[in-house]
């Protein structure tokens, strides 16, 4: 999910669309001359592979710009802040008044950027943890429901597997309830992290 500048992202998407059109037309002009000798199905498959392959490669790099890895950005911001701090310490040590003020301003700006990047990274991690636990919990609940239905069906037909299904159903229900408790706890913790980092 992107939370960046929509106009900037739209511009990059538009650039990708233009590049795909240019590259596809350039490559298609090379092989379409001999395409008349190929069956229609082969031509269609080749055109699809060319266009799909080009789109995949171009949009891979466009999406790296549109949806950057916030964790890497946070690490880079921390490293930059450390470098600016070293420059500031060096300027203080050398007692150069003009450079001290400039280095201090650069360090403060880098430190502020690092804090912002860390907050974005923390929010992204928390959202990922929430989505993960919801998915796992949903799976356990679905498993318990499926076993409840299987047990009810076995009960109606007086199946010889009734005892086995009852045992499996009880275990699945216990696991689902435990996972629900874990989900609620994790979601509360992660929502607190999100609130602290906004």
ZAMARGU-4260 file (C-alpha; in steps of 0.2 Angstrom, whole numbers, plus 5000, padded with zeros to 4 digits):
<rodrens>
0) 5000/5000/5000 | 5007/5017/4995 | 5005/5032/5006 | 5016/5044/4995 | 5012/5058/4983
5) 4998/5052/4971 | 5003/5064/4957 | 5021/5058/4958 | 5016/5040/4957 | 5004/5044/4943
10) 5018/5052/4933 | 5029/5037/4935 | 5015/5025/4930 | 5012/5036/4914 | 5031/5036/4911
15) 5030/5017/4912 | 5015/5016/4900 | 5024/5027/4887 | 5040/5016/4889 | 5030/5000/4886
20) 5022/5007/4871 | 5038/5013/4863 | 5047/4996/4867 | 5033/4985/4861 | 5031/4995/4845
25) 5050/4994/4842 | 5051/4975/4845 | 5035/4971/4836 | 5041/4981/4820 | 5056/4969/4820
30) 5047/4952/4819 | 5030/4957/4812 | 5037/4956/4794 | 5039/4938/4796 | 5023/4936/4806
35) 5013/4933/4791 | 5020/4916/4788 | 5016/4911/4806 | 4999/4904/4811 | 4988/4917/4820
40) 4989/4908/4837 | 5008/4909/4836 | 5008/4927/4832 | 4995/4931/4846 | 5006/4921/4858
45) 5022/4930/4853 | 5014/4947/4854 | 5007/4943/4871 | 5024/4937/4877 | 5033/4952/4870
50) 5021/4965/4878 | 5019/4955/4894 | 5038/4953/4896 | 5042/4971/4892 | 5028/4977/4904
55) 5034/4966/4918 | 5052/4972/4917 | 5047/4991/4915 | 5034/4990/4929 | 5046/4981/4941
60) 5057/4996/4941 | 5043/5008/4941 | 5035/5000/4956 | 5052/5001/4965 | 5050/5020/4964
65) 5031/5021/4967 | 5032/5008/4982 | 5049/5010/4990 | 5055/4998/5003 | 5052/5008/5019
70) 5063/4997/5030 | 5078/5000/5018 | 5074/5019/5017 | 5074/5019/5036 | 5091/5011/5037
75) 5098/5023/5024 | 5091/5038/5034 | 5100/5031/5050 | 5117/5030/5041 | 5115/5047/5033
80) 5111/5054/5051 | 5127/5046/5058 | 5138/5053/5044 | 5131/5070/5047 | 5133/5068/5066
85) 5152/5064/5062 | 5154/5079/5051 | 5146/5090/5065 | 5157/5082/5078 | 5172/5085/5067
90) 5167/5104/5064 | 5165/5106/5083 | 5182/5098/5086 | 5191/5110/5073 | 5182/5125/5080
95) 5176/5132/5064 | 5161/5143/5068 | 5154/5144/5051 | 5155/5125/5047 | 5149/5121/5065
100) 5132/5129/5062 | 5130/5122/5044 | 5135/5104/5050 | 5123/5106/5065 | 5109/5111/5053
105) 5113/5096/5042 | 5114/5084/5056 | 5097/5090/5064 | 5089/5088/5047 | 5096/5071/5044
110) 5091/5066/5061 | 5073/5072/5059 | 5072/5063/5042 | 5079/5047/5051 | 5065/5048/5064
115) 5052/5050/5051 | 5058/5036/5041 | 5059/5025/5056 | 5041/5029/5061 | 5035/5024/5043
120) 5045/5008/5044 | 5037/5004/5061 | 5020/5007/5055 | 5023/4996/5040 | 5029/4982/5051
125) 5014/4984/5062 | 5002/4983/5048 | 5011/4968/5041 | 5010/4959/5058 | 4992/4963/5059
130) 4988/4956/5042 | 4999/4940/5046 | 4990/4936/5062 | 4973/4939/5055 | 4977/4927/5040
135) 4983/4914/5052 | 4969/4916/5064 | 4956/4915/5049 | 4964/4899/5044 | 4962/4891/5061
140) 4944/4897/5062 | 4940/4889/5045 | 4948/4873/5050 | 4938/4872/5066 | 4922/4876/5056
145) 4926/4863/5043 | 4928/4850/5056 | 4912/4855/5065 | 4903/4852/5049 | 4911/4836/5046
150) 4907/4830/5064 | 4889/4836/5062 | 4887/4826/5046 | 4896/4811/5053 | 4884/4812/5068
155) 4869/4812/5057 | 4875/4797/5047 | 4882/4788/5063 | 4899/4786/5054 | 4912/4775/5061
160) 4924/4790/5061 | 4913/4799/5074 | 4926/4798/5088 | 4941/4803/5078 | 4931/4818/5070
165) 4925/4823/5088 | 4943/4823/5094 | 4950/4833/5079 | 4935/4845/5081 | 4939/4848/5099
170) 4958/4851/5095 | 4954/4863/5081 | 4942/4873/5091 | 4954/4874/5105 | 4968/4880/5093
175) 4956/4892/5085 | 4951/4900/5102 | 4970/4901/5107 | 4974/4909/5090 | 4959/4922/5093
180) 4966/4927/5110 | 4984/4928/5102 | 4977/4938/5087 | 4967/4950/5099 | 4983/4953/5109
185) 4995/4956/5094 | 4982/4967/5086 | 4981/4978/5101 | 5000/4979/5103 | 5002/4983/5084
190) 4989/4996/5085 | 4997/5004/5099 | 5014/5005/5089 | 5004/5012/5074 | 4997/5026/5086
195) 5014/5030/5094 | 5022/5032/5076 | 5009/5043/5068
</rodrens>
